[in-house]
Amino acid sequence: MNSRRRFLNASALGAATITAAACTPSGTADHKPSTVTATLLLTAQALQTLSHVCERLVPGASEAGVSVYVSQQLARDAASNLLMLQYLGIAHEDHVSFYRAGLSGIEGASQSLFQKSCCSLSSSETDSLVKNLLADEFTDWSGAPSSFFLFVIRADACDVVYGTKQGFENIGMPHMAHIVPTEEW
């Protein structure tokens, strides 16, 4: 699993540095088409914000590849999507706009509180931002309530960190899947 984590970390770093305008649907030699398509759904800034906030909510989420996981799941069809939104009754066609609005809202809240990007916040500043988001403190927030957005991305981060065989091993639990997955995610 260590090689999987290295791959995901490298993929997340690559996805975070690609701008949406530079991506083409056909992909390049360095990127699988599914990864490139997925990065078109969320901007590099949004993927970095997602990774940064999820790391504060669930330590290890960034290294486990939460931004890659979310972007890949957003690119899937409704029948194979594993995101928490799928289980909360949110229509599949609304998933991308849900993440875009929430991640944009987090950036706006960070600028409002600290006059800087979420990804440049210190740990204590990020904790303060999260506390305000959990309390639904921002009046100019659009989309689902910020506390609900954090609930969803925390669940996605938990799936990536703890919902795998390696995640179970990391917390000393046997992985006893009722149905063994055919792929990692």
C-alpha positions as CSV (number, residue, x, y, z in Angstrom):
1,M,0.0,0.0,0.0
2,N,3.0,2.3,0.5
3,S,3.4,2.5,-3.3
4,R,-0.4,3.3,-3.6
5,R,0.0,6.2,-1.1
6,R,3.1,7.5,-3.0
7,F,1.2,7.3,-6.3
8,L,-1.8,9.1,-4.8
9,N,0.4,11.8,-3.3
10,A,2.1,12.3,-6.6
11,S,-1.2,12.4,-8.4
12,A,-2.6,14.9,-6.0
13,L,0.4,17.1,-6.4
14,G,0.2,16.8,-10.2
15,A,-3.6,17.6,-10.2
16,A,-3.1,20.6,-7.9
17,T,-0.5,22.1,-10.3
18,I,-2.6,21.7,-13.4
19,T,-4.9,24.5,-14.3
20,A,-8.2,23.7,-15.7
21,A,-7.5,25.8,-18.8
22,A,-4.3,23.8,-19.6
23,C,-6.1,20.4,-19.5
24,T,-7.5,18.8,-22.6
25,P,-10.1,16.0,-22.6
26,S,-7.8,13.7,-24.5
27,G,-5.1,13.9,-21.9
28,T,-1.3,13.8,-22.3
29,A,1.4,11.1,-22.0
30,D,1.8,12.0,-18.3
31,H,-1.9,11.8,-17.3
32,K,-4.5,9.1,-17.8
33,P,-7.6,10.5,-19.6
34,S,-9.8,9.8,-16.6
35,T,-7.5,11.9,-14.3
36,V,-7.4,14.7,-16.8
37,T,-11.1,14.7,-17.2
38,A,-11.6,14.7,-13.5
39,T,-9.3,17.7,-13.1
40,L,-11.5,19.6,-15.5
41,L,-14.4,19.4,-13.0
42,L,-12.5,21.2,-10.2
43,T,-9.8,23.8,-10.5
44,A,-6.3,23.3,-9.2
45,Q,-7.1,25.9,-6.5
46,A,-10.2,24.0,-5.5
47,L,-8.3,20.7,-5.2
48,Q,-5.7,22.4,-3.1
49,T,-8.4,23.9,-0.8
50,L,-10.1,20.5,-0.5
51,S,-6.8,18.8,0.4
52,H,-5.9,21.5,2.9
53,V,-9.2,21.6,4.8
54,C,-9.6,17.8,4.7
55,E,-6.2,17.5,6.3
56,R,-7.3,19.6,9.3
57,L,-10.6,17.6,9.5
58,V,-9.0,14.1,9.1
59,P,-5.2,14.0,9.6
60,G,-3.7,12.0,6.8
61,A,-6.3,12.9,4.2
62,S,-4.0,14.9,2.0
63,E,-1.4,12.1,1.9
64,A,-4.1,9.5,1.3
65,G,-5.1,11.4,-1.8
66,V,-8.5,13.0,-0.9
67,S,-8.4,15.5,-3.8
68,V,-7.7,12.7,-6.3
69,Y,-10.4,10.6,-4.8
70,V,-13.0,13.3,-4.9
71,S,-12.1,14.4,-8.4
72,Q,-12.2,10.8,-9.7
73,Q,-15.5,10.1,-8.1
74,L,-17.0,13.2,-9.5
75,A,-16.0,12.0,-13.0
76,R,-17.8,8.7,-12.4
77,D,-21.4,7.9,-13.3
78,A,-24.1,7.8,-10.7
79,A,-24.0,4.0,-10.4
80,S,-20.4,3.8,-9.4
81,N,-19.9,7.1,-7.5
82,L,-18.7,6.5,-3.9
83,L,-19.0,10.1,-2.6
84,M,-21.0,10.7,0.6
85,L,-23.4,12.9,-1.4
86,Q,-24.5,9.8,-3.3
87,Y,-25.8,8.3,0.0
88,L,-27.5,11.6,1.2
89,G,-29.9,11.7,-1.7
90,I,-28.3,14.6,-3.5
91,A,-28.9,14.2,-7.3
92,H,-25.8,13.1,-9.1
93,E,-26.0,16.0,-11.6
94,D,-25.6,18.4,-8.6
95,H,-22.4,16.9,-7.2
96,V,-19.9,19.0,-9.1
97,S,-21.7,22.2,-8.4
98,F,-22.0,21.3,-4.7
99,Y,-18.2,20.9,-4.4
100,R,-17.5,24.0,-6.6
101,A,-19.8,26.2,-4.5
102,G,-18.4,24.8,-1.1
103,L,-14.8,25.1,-2.1
104,S,-15.3,28.6,-3.5
105,G,-17.1,29.5,-0.3
106,I,-14.2,28.3,1.8
107,E,-11.8,30.5,-0.2
108,G,-14.1,33.4,0.2
109,A,-14.4,32.8,3.9
110,S,-10.6,32.6,4.2
111,Q,-10.2,35.9,2.3
112,S,-12.8,37.5,4.5
113,L,-11.2,36.3,7.8
114,F,-7.5,36.4,7.0
115,Q,-7.1,38.3,3.7
116,K,-5.3,35.3,2.2
117,S,-5.9,32.0,0.5
118,C,-7.0,29.0,2.5
119,C,-4.0,27.0,1.5
120,S,-1.6,29.7,2.9
121,L,-3.3,29.6,6.4
122,S,-1.4,28.3,9.4
123,S,-2.8,25.4,11.3
124,S,-4.3,27.7,13.9
125,E,-5.9,29.9,11.3
126,T,-7.3,26.9,9.5
127,D,-8.7,25.7,12.8
128,S,-10.4,29.1,13.3
129,L,-11.8,29.0,9.7
130,V,-13.2,25.5,10.2
131,K,-14.8,26.6,13.5
132,N,-16.5,29.5,11.8
133,L,-17.6,27.3,8.9
134,L,-19.0,24.7,11.4
135,A,-21.0,27.5,13.0
136,D,-22.4,28.7,9.7
137,E,-21.0,32.1,10.5
138,F,-20.7,33.5,6.9
139,T,-23.6,35.5,5.7
140,D,-22.4,35.7,2.1
141,W,-22.0,31.9,1.8
142,S,-23.9,30.4,-1.2
143,G,-24.8,26.8,-1.7
144,A,-25.4,24.2,1.0
145,P,-24.7,25.4,4.5
146,S,-21.0,25.4,5.3
147,S,-21.4,23.0,8.2
148,F,-23.1,20.5,5.9
149,F,-20.3,21.0,3.3
150,L,-17.7,20.2,6.0
151,F,-19.7,17.2,7.1
152,V,-19.6,15.8,3.5
153,I,-15.9,16.4,2.8
154,R,-15.0,15.0,6.3
155,A,-16.9,11.8,5.4
156,D,-15.1,11.7,2.1
157,A,-11.8,12.2,3.8
158,C,-12.6,9.4,6.4
159,D,-13.4,7.1,3.5
160,V,-10.0,7.7,2.0
161,V,-8.0,7.5,5.2
162,Y,-9.9,4.8,7.1
163,G,-12.1,3.0,4.5
164,T,-9.4,0.9,2.9
165,K,-7.6,-2.2,3.9
166,Q,-4.5,-0.1,4.7
167,G,-6.7,2.3,6.8
168,F,-8.0,-0.5,8.9
169,E,-4.5,-1.9,9.4
170,N,-3.3,1.6,10.5
171,I,-5.8,1.6,13.3
172,G,-5.2,-2.0,14.3
173,M,-8.5,-3.4,13.1
174,P,-8.9,-6.4,10.8
175,H,-10.4,-5.5,7.4
176,M,-13.5,-7.8,7.2
177,A,-15.3,-6.5,4.2
178,H,-18.6,-8.2,3.5
179,I,-17.9,-7.7,-0.2
180,V,-14.2,-7.4,-1.1
181,P,-13.8,-4.4,-3.5
182,T,-12.5,-5.1,-7.0
183,E,-10.5,-1.8,-6.9
184,E,-9.1,0.5,-4.2
185,W,-11.9,3.1,-4.6
